[in-house]
């Protein structure tokens, strides 16, 4: 701590000369003898001058000097520890690795381990407040379910469809899951947390967990007593002799993993305590990572407010208030006009810090008015649904994140062709960005649909019909024709619909086979 002690604004320390000068001037002003010795004879001077009490003569000057010194040191910004970025809660990335090995179908927790895990994921997503989350599923192989995204509905669509039956290979390969999750965070260029939702961890996973550059937390699903494993067809998993197998939560393996790797380990609870614990660990881990890696220092100058206020209270003694008021008035008159503050926020917080507070309160319009940083200003405008204004703010920065945000705003404005161009530029600056790749595909699909709709609307008014038919049933014919068309369209849509579970099962099977879709 002592080695890292420094001042954020060291030039303020030059003002410490002022208290010393003030004491010297007060001592000169209180020496009545020196002022009159040139006018009164020395043998009469001692009898004519009434000296004040020397004990209290300099007390006001010393108090005011101490007050100025404390205020100066506080303004210089003493610090010795780093702090996390102001939006750490909004940017804490999380990769949830869900165990889909056959034992996750055990029914020792209701309705089953995997179903309870999915409920916990939904509760955890509700605490994320817009932070990005990814999901990985693993058993004998590990596969990406959803890349890092803040779209909670998209994540829930796929996590709700998770089942042990979609995995192409049985078993439990925690090493592969950790590697996939860690690579996902590394490619994204962010620090985060990997949360394992499992009923057991093999010993080989400890070595890989220690090599990962991200924090790992484990939430054990199940009970130590265990339960039978209910399969998708309603039957129970049996052993070689036909007896039903009982799967127990391997608590000892989880504890050993935590001891070997330093990972935080907990087991599932009936209430929401486990979810709150997990969310807190995610925020704490990310705050520690960014504090160690970042260059932001925690300004501790506010500690000097209390002693300065206490000394200010002494100014109400007789004669002190006038002197202090004169000194403060002189300081105010000598200070530049731009240094004066009209309110507490302007005096102690930067515009971006004020915007941060408004953003955390959910007052995005007020935050947009405060932010000076164009990226955060654009984010606040985007959250306020002012997409055109957000686009204008993002446009002033030429980074991958800026082009990605521009693409999102353009999608809301239905400018799909421009959105495609924006996402393309984002990928040029940051290749293989999963979120940008996914949104680019969406933008291209929407652009294609838009063009197809425009082509369908373009009809030649001079084109002659191939044939003319009259309906004997009169007006009912048109209604009947539309009903048939609607039925045909519905049947076609039903035929092409694929459930998320089927989609993941096919994707995982292709990946496990070494080919690509």
Residue pairs with C-beta under 8 A, 6 or more apart in sequence:
1 80
1 81
2 80
4 80
4 81
5 78
5 79
5 80
6 78
6 79
6 80
7 13
7 76
7 77
7 78
7 79
8 76
8 77
8 78
8 79
8 297
8 299
8 301
9 75
9 76
9 77
10 76
11 76
12 72
12 75
12 76
12 77
13 72
13 73
13 76
15 68
15 72
15 75
16 69
16 72
16 73
18 68
18 72
19 64
19 65
19 66
19 68
19 69
19 72
20 65
22 61
22 64
22 65
22 68
22 327
23 58
23 61
23 62
23 65
26 58
26 60
26 61
27 58
27 61
28 34
30 52
30 57
30 58
32 49
32 51
33 45
33 49
33 51
36 45
36 48
36 49
37 45
40 48
60 317
60 319
60 320
60 323
60 324
63 311
63 314
63 315
63 320
64 315
64 323
64 324
64 327
66 311
67 308
67 311
67 312
70 304
70 307
70 308
70 311
71 304
71 308
73 301
73 304
74 301
74 302
74 303
74 304
74 305
74 308
75 301
76 301
77 299
77 300
77 301
78 300
78 301
79 297
79 298
79 299
79 300
80 300
81 291
81 297
81 298
82 291
82 292
82 294
82 295
82 296
82 297
82 298
83 291
83 294
83 296
83 297
83 298
84 286
84 287
84 290
84 291
84 294
84 296
85 91
85 290
85 294
85 296
86 352
86 353
86 356
87 356
87 359
87 376
88 283
88 286
88 287
88 290
89 129
89 131
89 283
89 360
90 129
90 130
90 131
91 131
91 132
91 190
91 286
92 131
92 192
92 193
92 282
92 283
92 285
92 286
92 287
93 131
93 132
93 133
93 134
93 148
93 185
93 188
93 190
93 191
93 192
93 193
93 286
94 128
94 131
94 132
94 133
94 134
94 192
94 193
94 194
94 195
94 282
95 133
95 134
95 135
95 136
95 148
95 181
95 184
95 185
95 192
95 193
95 194
95 195
95 214
96 121
96 124
96 133
96 134
96 135
96 136
96 159
96 195
96 197
97 135
97 136
97 137
97 138
97 142
97 174
97 177
97 178
97 180
97 181
97 194
97 195
97 196
97 197
97 198
98 114
98 117
98 121
98 135
98 136
98 137
98 138
98 145
98 159
98 162
98 197
98 198
99 117
99 138
99 139
99 172
99 174
99 177
99 196
99 197
99 198
99 199
99 200
99 221
100 114
100 137
100 138
100 139
100 162
100 163
100 164
100 166
100 167
101 139
101 140
101 164
101 167
101 170
101 171
101 172
101 199
102 139
102 164
102 170
102 229
102 237
103 113
103 199
103 200
103 222
103 229
103 247
104 112
104 113
104 114
104 117
104 164
104 198
104 199
104 221
105 112
105 113
105 114
105 164
105 229
105 230
105 231
105 232
105 237
106 112
106 113
106 199
106 222
106 226
106 227
106 228
106 229
106 230
106 246
106 247
107 113
107 227
107 228
107 229
107 230
108 222
108 223
108 225
108 226
108 227
108 247
108 248
108 249
109 116
109 221
109 222
109 223
109 227
109 268
110 116
112 230
113 199
113 221
113 222
114 162
114 163
114 164
114 221
116 221
116 268
117 197
117 221
118 159
118 160
118 162
120 197
120 219
120 221
120 268
120 274
120 275
121 135
121 155
121 156
121 159
121 197
122 156
122 159
122 160
123 272
123 275
124 195
124 275
124 278
124 279
125 133
125 152
125 155
125 156
126 152
127 275
127 276
127 279
128 150
128 152
128 279
130 150
131 150
132 148
132 149
132 150
132 435
133 146
133 148
133 149
133 150
133 152
133 155
134 144
134 145
134 146
134 147
134 148
134 149
134 181
134 184
134 434
135 144
135 145
135 146
135 155
135 158
135 159
136 142
136 143
136 144
136 145
136 177
136 180
136 181
136 184
137 143
137 145
137 162
137 166
137 167
137 504
137 508
138 167
138 172
138 173
138 174
138 176
138 177
138 180
139 164
139 167
139 169
139 170
139 171
139 172
139 173
140 167
140 168
140 169
140 170
140 171
140 172
140 173
141 167
141 168
141 169
141 173
141 176
141 508
141 511
141 512
142 173
142 176
142 177
142 179
142 180
143 180
143 504
143 507
143 508
143 511
143 512
144 180
144 184
145 158
145 159
145 162
145 504
146 154
146 155
146 158
146 159
147 184
147 434
147 435
147 438
148 184
148 185
148 188
148 190
148 434
148 435
149 155
149 435
149 438
157 500
158 500
158 504
160 500
161 499
161 500
161 501
161 504
162 501
162 504
163 232
163 501
164 232
165 232
165 505
166 501
166 504
166 505
166 508
167 508
168 505
168 508
168 509
168 511
168 512
168 513
169 512
172 198
172 200
172 202
174 196
174 198
174 201
174 202
174 204
174 205
175 202
175 204
175 205
175 208
177 196
178 194
178 196
178 205
178 208
178 209
178 212
178 216
179 208
181 194
181 214
182 194
182 212
182 213
182 214
184 434
185 191
185 192
185 194
185 213
185 214
186 213
187 432
187 433
187 434
188 433
188 434
189 430
191 213
191 214
191 286
191 289
191 290
191 293
192 214
192 215
192 282
192 285
192 286
193 214
193 215
193 216
193 217
193 281
193 282
193 285
193 286
194 212
194 214
194 215
194 216
194 217
195 216
195 217
195 218
195 219
195 278
195 282
196 216
196 217
196 218
196 219
197 219
197 221
198 218
198 219
198 220
198 221
199 220
199 221
199 222
199 247
199 249
199 250
200 249
200 250
200 253
200 254
201 218
201 250
201 253
201 254
201 257
202 253
203 253
203 256
205 257
206 256
206 257
206 260
206 261
209 216
209 257
209 260
209 261
209 263
210 260
210 261
210 262
214 285
214 289
215 263
215 281
215 285
215 286
215 288
215 289
216 261
216 263
217 263
217 264
217 265
217 266
217 278
217 281
217 282
217 285
218 254
218 257
218 258
218 263
218 264
218 265
218 266
219 266
219 267
219 268
219 274
219 278
220 249
220 251
220 254
220 265
220 266
220 267
220 268
221 249
221 267
221 268
222 247
222 248
222 249
222 268
223 248
223 249
224 248
224 249
224 251
225 248
226 246
226 247
226 248
226 249
227 246
227 247
228 236
228 237
228 244
228 245
228 246
228 247
229 236
229 237
229 244
229 245
229 247
230 236
230 237
231 237
236 244
236 245
237 244
237 245
238 244
238 245
239 245
249 267
251 267
254 265
254 267
255 265
257 263
257 265
258 264
258 265
264 281
266 274
266 277
266 278
267 274
268 274
302 348
312 324
314 320
315 321
315 324
332 340
341 347
345 354
349 357
351 370
351 371
351 372
352 370
352 371
352 372
352 373
352 376
354 370
355 366
355 367
355 368
355 369
355 370
355 371
355 372
355 373
355 376
355 377
355 380
356 367
356 376
358 364
358 366
358 367
358 370
358 380
359 367
359 376
359 379
359 380
359 383
364 380
364 381
364 383
364 384
365 380
365 384
365 386
367 376
367 380
368 377
368 380
368 381
368 384
368 386
368 389
371 377
371 380
374 393
374 394
374 396
374 397
375 393
375 394
375 397
375 401
375 402
375 405
377 393
378 390
378 391
378 393
378 394
378 402
378 405
378 409
379 390
379 405
381 387
381 389
381 390
381 393
382 390
382 405
382 408
382 409
385 412
387 409
387 410
387 412
387 413
388 409
388 413
390 405
390 409
391 406
391 409
391 410
391 413
394 402
394 403
394 405
394 406
394 409
395 402
395 406
399 429
400 426
400 427
400 429
400 430
400 433
400 436
401 426
403 422
403 423
403 425
403 426
403 429
404 422
404 423
404 426
404 433
404 435
404 436
404 439
406 422
407 419
407 420
407 422
407 423
407 426
407 436
407 439
407 440
407 443
408 419
408 439
410 416
410 418
410 419
410 422
410 443
411 419
411 439
411 442
411 443
411 446
414 450
416 443
416 446
416 447
416 450
417 447
419 439
419 443
419 446
419 447
420 440
420 443
420 444
420 447
423 436
423 439
423 440
423 443
424 440
426 433
426 436
427 433
427 436
427 437
427 440
430 436
471 477
471 478
473 480
506 517
507 517
510 516
510 517
